[in-house]
Amino acid sequence: MKNKRDGETPRRGDAATIVFRSRLAVSPSRPVALSLAVVLVASLLSSSCGSRSGVLPASATMGKCPVCHMTVKASDDWACEIYYKDGTKLMFESPTDMFAYYLAPQAFKADAVHSDPSSIERITVKDYQTKQAIDARQATLVVKSRVEGPMGPEILPFGKREDAEAFVAVNGGNLLAFNGIMNDTIRDLRN
């Protein structure tokens, strides 16, 4: 096909063909545009493989934290999980993120099942000292100690109250039970 530069006027419909072909032509910006297109497609594909909310099958060993959107592995020292009666779970990067979600799931666009505390089967956190998964509802939690997590101030869970008391004696902080963590507690840790 000839264009105006070749001495012939484009016919109806040729303009779109010329624009299309000119976009396919090799130019210095083409590798950048192609790279951006590949990144965009990869992002769309990866986000469509799991819901943005972070809901996973209970057997999953890796996921995205619905609060901070970081990748979480079940083996991570700070990983926390909320398991639901419908066979799903959510994974969190830290105890503070888990409590932020637990206390205000609507802030993270949770669906009805994952907003309802009665649909929770169990909640696990990692003991600060042993790094073993423990029942969050039975844990003794330390807040406002001099020790921080990898992302800053953090709720530190302990499986044994005496371990938490010994920790506070050395590092300061306050002891709380699961139901003692409130939205104000999370807000104070994040500020």
URLINUR-V848160 format. One record per residue. N is the residue number from 1. RES is the residue in one small letter. PHI is phi in whole degrees, 0 to 359 (999 if undefined). D_LAST is the distance of its C-alpha to the last C-alpha in Angstrom with 2 decimals. Layout:
N,RES,PHI,D_LAST  N,RES,PHI,D_LAST
This chain:
1,m,999,64.28  2,k,259,64.87  3,n,243,62.67  4,k,304,63.55  5,r,295,63.48  6,d,268,66.28  7,g,92,68.39  8,e,234,67.80  9,t,282,65.80  10,p,296,63.31  11,r,274,64.39  12,r,306,62.38  13,g,90,59.53  14,d,289,59.79  15,a,299,56.87  16,a,296,54.42  17,t,295,56.11  18,i,295,55.95  19,v,299,52.23  20,f,300,51.58  21,r,294,53.73  22,s,292,52.24  23,r,288,48.75  24,l,279,50.11  25,a,298,51.75  26,v,288,50.44  27,s,214,48.31  28,p,301,45.88  29,s,275,42.94  30,r,299,44.12  31,p,300,42.55  32,v,293,39.13  33,a,297,39.66  34,l,296,40.93  35,s,299,37.96  36,l,296,35.55  37,a,296,37.66  38,v,296,37.62  39,v,298,33.82  40,l,297,33.54  41,v,296,36.08  42,a,298,34.50  43,s,297,31.08  44,l,296,32.82  45,l,294,34.79  46,s,291,31.94  47,s,285,29.88  48,s,277,33.00  49,c,281,33.53  50,g,208,30.70  51,s,285,28.83  52,r,298,25.55  53,s,286,24.24  54,g,89,24.80  55,v,294,27.56  56,l,228,29.90  57,p,295,33.04  58,a,301,32.46  59,s,275,34.31  60,a,298,32.03  61,t,249,30.79  62,m,210,28.49  63,g,195,26.32  64,k,245,23.25  65,c,293,19.96  66,p,289,19.72  67,v,266,15.91  68,c,256,15.38  69,h,66,19.15  70,m,279,19.69  71,t,287,23.07  72,v,235,23.23  73,k,252,26.30  74,a,302,27.20  75,s,279,27.99  76,d,299,24.52  77,d,300,23.29  78,w,255,19.99  79,a,298,21.65  80,c,229,21.57  81,e,219,24.01  82,i,248,24.83  83,y,259,28.62  84,y,249,30.36  85,k,296,33.90  86,d,275,34.96  87,g,87,34.77  88,t,247,31.51  89,k,207,28.14  90,l,238,24.64  91,m,246,23.13  92,f,234,19.47  93,e,287,18.03  94,s,202,16.11  95,p,300,15.99  96,t,296,12.40  97,d,297,13.75  98,m,298,16.86  99,f,292,15.41  100,a,303,13.40  101,y,290,16.89  102,y,302,18.89  103,l,281,17.25  104,a,211,17.41  105,p,300,19.94  106,q,297,20.99  107,a,293,17.76  108,f,247,19.07  109,k,57,22.65  110,a,289,24.07  111,d,284,27.79  112,a,301,29.44  113,v,298,30.04  114,h,274,26.55  115,s,257,25.08  116,d,265,27.47  117,p,301,26.52  118,s,287,30.28  119,s,271,30.83  120,i,279,28.76  121,e,274,31.12  122,r,200,28.78  123,i,229,25.31  124,t,242,25.10  125,v,228,22.55  126,k,258,23.53  127,d,302,24.22  128,y,303,22.13  129,q,272,25.39  130,t,270,28.05  131,k,65,26.17  132,q,270,28.45  133,a,293,27.52  134,i,227,27.35  135,d,288,27.17  136,a,299,23.57  137,r,288,25.02  138,q,256,26.84  139,a,287,24.24  140,t,262,22.75  141,l,250,19.00  142,v,250,17.13  143,v,236,13.48  144,k,63,11.85  145,s,275,14.71  146,r,283,15.19  147,v,268,15.86  148,e,246,13.50  149,g,275,14.57  150,p,296,15.61  151,m,250,12.35  152,g,115,10.15  153,p,306,9.09  154,e,213,11.49  155,i,278,13.77  156,l,252,17.09  157,p,272,20.22  158,f,228,23.56  159,g,285,26.92  160,k,240,28.40  161,r,301,27.06  162,e,297,28.92  163,d,293,27.14  164,a,294,23.73  165,e,297,25.12  166,a,296,26.50  167,f,297,23.24  168,v,296,21.39  169,a,299,24.38  170,v,267,23.82  171,n,248,20.06  172,g,73,18.66  173,g,117,16.41  174,n,237,17.27  175,l,268,19.64  176,l,222,19.28  177,a,271,21.64  178,f,310,20.91  179,n,287,21.23  180,g,276,18.86  181,i,278,15.77  182,m,239,14.65  183,n,304,12.36  184,d,298,10.52  185,t,298,10.22  186,i,295,8.72  187,r,300,6.20  188,d,296,5.42  189,l,290,5.67  190,r,278,3.82  191,n,268,0.00
